[in-house]
Amino acid sequence: MYYDLHVHTNESDGKYSKLEILRYTSKKGIKVIAFCDHNVCDNINSNKIATEYQNEYNERLNTLIIPAIEIDTDNVTYRKIHILGYGLRKPELIRKKLFEIQMSNVKATEKQIEIINKLYGTRISEELVEKLEGTKYISSQGLKLALVHLGIAKDMRDTYRFVSRRSPTHIDRIKIQDIEAIKLIKKAGGVAILAHPIEVCRKDTGGKIGHTQEYEEYIKYLITYGLDGVESHTIKHNQEERQKYLEINNKYNLLSTAGTDFHDEIRTPKLGTDYEPEKFLFPLLERIRKENNKVIESESSRDDER
């Protein structure tokens, strides 16, 4: 059985639309998919997406869509911490917090445009960024689109020499804290999973903590705030790393999930995986059902009190 629990679309930094990807999954027999766009949960209603698909292609969608998000988070000690939220029943709770952060980061993007223009002699305008991004709330994503549009960068990957942490034009942006993201996902009736843990690294040295004892201590810290699992099986992990993360997950009774982190054919040549669904898919679906039920029961209790 093929499925993929970590896929990106052009609503964040992927190449294809949801409908284009679903057209592919339908043809290839991929039965379950989770769109995990970065910090975006505006269009994750599964029924709405399925209706859009049917209207576009005049056929019924046979792929199960799990409402999901990938939240880029921060921590005092570590960076590159991405928390996946699956089965979100009340995404508006997350959307509200992300919008607050987005507003704070508009100023950072404006400042970055100013620095890039001054340093490289470019003429990037806020108006162009707004147009390309399709919103007046400009962000680093819109800035990257402008860099490509104007031919300053060859492609989206090339934009990182202008905006990455190591670039002379980098501007820090506010991110939601890791534990706050986990709490919000749980409050929204979702399941919180740490994405591609091999990427997590120290802020002071840049060194990855891998699957060391330091990593385990960090995981235990996240568990106390509600972390449900870790993405053990991803294209970013080699076979040895996948096995090690699976063992650590079992040690702490955490869910293990699998996904390709698909963006496009260059960054991720594979869409869909067939790792044992009994280990990596079905337990997640069951946990989503339980977390959703908690929200439903809570809402029913409030209605009864009224």
C-alpha positions in Angstrom: 0.0 0.0 0.0 1.4 3.4 -1.0 0.9 6.5 1.0 2.8 9.7 1.8 2.5 11.6 5.1 4.8 14.6 4.2 4.1 16.4 0.9 4.5 20.1 0.0 2.5 22.1 -2.5 2.9 25.5 -4.2 1.0 27.0 -1.2 4.4 27.0 0.5 7.7 26.0 -1.1 6.5 23.1 -3.3 6.2 23.1 -7.1 2.8 21.6 -7.7 -0.8 22.4 -6.6 -2.8 20.1 -4.4 -5.0 19.1 -7.4 -1.9 18.3 -9.6 -0.4 16.1 -6.9 -3.7 14.4 -6.3 -4.0 13.7 -10.0 -0.7 11.9 -9.8 -1.5 10.0 -6.6 -4.8 8.9 -8.2 -3.0 7.5 -11.2 -0.2 5.8 -9.1 -2.6 4.3 -6.6 -1.3 6.3 -3.6 -4.1 5.8 -1.1 -3.3 8.3 1.7 -1.6 11.7 1.6 -0.9 14.6 3.9 -0.2 18.0 2.6 2.2 19.6 5.1 2.8 23.1 3.8 5.1 25.3 5.9 3.1 27.5 8.3 -0.1 27.3 6.1 -3.4 25.8 7.1 -5.8 28.0 5.1 -6.9 25.3 2.6 -6.7 21.9 4.4 -10.4 20.9 4.4 -10.3 17.4 2.9 -13.9 17.5 1.7 -13.4 20.8 0.0 -10.3 19.6 -1.7 -12.0 16.4 -2.9 -14.9 18.5 -4.3 -12.4 20.7 -6.2 -10.7 17.7 -7.6 -14.0 16.2 -8.8 -15.0 19.5 -10.4 -11.6 19.8 -12.1 -11.2 16.3 -13.4 -14.8 15.0 -13.5 -13.9 12.0 -11.4 -14.1 11.0 -7.8 -11.0 11.2 -5.6 -9.8 7.9 -4.2 -7.0 9.3 -2.1 -7.6 9.9 1.6 -6.4 13.4 2.6 -5.2 14.0 6.1 -5.5 17.7 7.1 -2.0 18.7 8.1 0.7 21.4 8.5 4.4 21.7 9.0 5.2 24.5 11.5 8.7 25.9 11.5 9.6 26.5 15.2 12.2 27.9 17.4 14.0 26.8 20.6 16.6 28.5 22.8 19.2 25.8 22.1 18.3 24.2 18.8 17.1 25.2 15.3 15.7 23.5 12.2 12.9 22.1 14.4 9.8 21.4 12.3 6.7 20.1 14.0 4.1 18.3 11.8 0.4 18.6 12.9 -1.9 15.8 11.6 -5.7 15.6 11.6 -6.3 19.2 12.6 -10.0 19.6 13.5 -9.8 23.2 14.5 -7.1 24.7 12.3 -8.3 28.3 13.0 -6.5 28.1 16.4 -3.2 27.6 14.7 -4.0 30.0 11.9 -4.7 32.8 14.4 -1.2 32.4 16.0 0.6 32.1 12.7 -1.1 35.3 11.5 0.2 37.2 14.5 3.7 36.0 13.7 3.3 36.8 10.1 2.4 40.4 10.9 5.5 40.7 13.0 7.7 39.4 10.2 6.4 41.8 7.5 8.8 44.5 8.8 11.7 42.0 8.6 11.0 41.3 5.0 10.8 45.1 4.2 14.2 45.5 5.9 15.7 42.6 4.0 14.5 44.0 0.6 16.2 47.3 1.5 19.5 45.6 2.4 19.5 43.4 -0.7 18.9 46.4 -3.0 21.6 48.4 -1.3 24.2 45.6 -1.3 23.6 44.1 -4.7 22.3 47.2 -6.6 18.9 45.4 -7.3 15.5 47.1 -7.6 13.2 44.8 -5.8 10.0 46.6 -4.7 7.5 45.7 -2.0 4.8 46.1 -4.6 6.3 43.4 -6.8 6.7 41.0 -3.8 3.0 41.6 -2.9 1.9 40.9 -6.5 4.0 37.7 -6.8 3.0 36.4 -3.4 -0.7 37.3 -3.9 -1.0 39.1 -0.5 -0.2 42.4 1.0 1.5 40.6 3.9 4.8 40.1 2.3 7.2 37.3 3.6 10.5 35.7 2.8 8.7 33.4 0.4 7.5 36.4 -1.7 11.0 37.9 -1.6 12.4 34.6 -3.0 9.8 34.6 -5.8 10.8 38.2 -6.7 14.5 37.2 -6.7 13.7 34.5 -9.3 11.2 36.6 -11.2 13.9 39.4 -11.7 16.6 36.9 -12.7 18.7 37.8 -9.6 18.5 34.1 -8.6 18.4 31.2 -11.0 15.7 29.3 -9.2 14.2 28.9 -5.7 17.1 26.9 -4.5 19.5 29.7 -5.6 17.6 32.2 -3.5 19.1 30.8 -0.3 22.4 32.6 -1.0 20.5 35.8 -0.4 18.2 34.8 2.5 19.9 31.9 4.4 21.4 32.4 7.8 24.9 32.5 6.3 24.1 35.2 3.8 25.1 38.9 4.4 21.5 39.9 3.9 19.9 37.5 6.4 17.3 39.0 8.8 16.1 37.0 11.8 12.3 36.4 11.9 10.1 35.5 14.8 9.0 31.8 15.0 6.6 30.0 17.2 8.3 28.1 20.0 8.5 24.3 19.6 6.5 23.5 22.8 3.9 26.2 21.9 3.4 24.6 18.4 2.8 21.2 20.0 0.3 22.6 22.5 -1.6 24.4 19.6 -1.7 21.2 17.5 -3.1 19.3 20.4 -5.6 22.0 21.2 -6.7 21.9 17.5 -7.4 18.2 17.9 -4.3 17.1 16.0 -1.3 14.8 16.5 2.1 16.4 16.9 5.1 14.8 15.2 8.7 15.9 15.0 9.7 16.0 11.3 13.1 14.7 10.0 14.9 14.8 13.3 18.3 14.4 11.6 18.0 18.0 10.7 17.8 19.3 14.2 21.1 21.1 15.1 22.6 23.3 17.8 22.4 27.1 17.5 25.9 27.7 19.0 27.9 25.3 16.8 25.5 24.3 14.0 26.3 20.7 14.8 23.5 18.1 14.3 22.5 16.3 17.4 21.6 13.2 15.4 20.3 10.4 17.5 22.7 11.0 20.5 21.8 11.1 24.1 21.4 14.8 23.7 18.7 14.1 21.1 16.9 11.8 23.5 17.0 14.4 26.3 15.4 16.9 23.9 12.7 14.3 22.9 11.9 13.7 26.5 11.5 17.4 27.0 9.1 17.6 24.0 7.1 14.6 25.3 6.3 16.4 28.5 4.5 19.0 26.4 2.5 16.5 24.3 4.7 15.3 21.4 3.1 12.2 19.9 5.8 10.9 17.7 8.7 11.3 15.3 9.1 11.0 11.6 11.6 8.1 11.6 11.2 7.1 7.9 12.0 9.9 5.5 14.2 10.3 2.5 16.5 12.5 4.6 17.4 9.5 6.7 19.6 6.6 5.6 18.7 3.1 6.6 20.8 3.1 9.7 19.2 6.4 10.9 15.7 5.2 10.2 16.3 2.1 12.3 17.8 4.1 15.1 15.0 6.6 15.3 12.5 3.8 15.2 14.2 2.2 18.2 14.2 5.5 20.1 10.5 6.0 19.3 9.7 2.5 20.6 11.7 3.2 23.7 9.6 6.2 24.6 6.3 4.8 23.2 6.2 7.4 20.4 4.5 7.0 17.0 6.7 6.5 14.0 5.6 8.1 10.7 6.9 7.9 7.1 6.9 10.5 4.3 9.1 11.7 1.5 9.0 15.5 2.2 8.2 15.9 -1.5 8.7 19.4 -3.0 9.6 18.7 -6.6 11.5 16.1 -8.7 14.9 17.7 -8.1 14.7 18.1 -4.3 12.7 14.9 -3.8 12.7 12.4 -6.7 10.1 10.2 -5.0 6.5 10.8 -4.1 4.8 8.0 -2.1 6.3 5.3 0.1 5.3 1.7 1.0 6.9 1.3 4.4 4.7 -1.0 6.4 1.4 0.9 7.0 0.7 -1.3 10.0 3.7 0.5 11.7 3.8 3.9 10.1 0.3 4.8 9.0 -2.5 3.0 10.8 -1.3 3.9 14.3 -1.3 7.6 13.3 -4.8 7.4 11.9 -6.0 5.8 15.1 -4.4 8.5 17.2 -6.0 11.2 15.0 -9.4 9.6 15.7 -8.8 9.7 19.4 -7.5 13.3 19.4 -10.4 14.5 17.3 -12.8 12.7 19.7 -11.4 14.7 22.6 -12.2 17.9 20.9 -15.7 16.7 20.0 -16.3 15.6 23.6 -15.0 19.0 24.9 -17.3 20.9 22.5 -20.3 18.7 23.5 -19.6 19.4 27.2 -19.6 23.1 26.7 -22.8 22.9 24.7 -24.4 21.0 27.6 -23.3 23.6 30.1 -25.0 26.3 28.1 
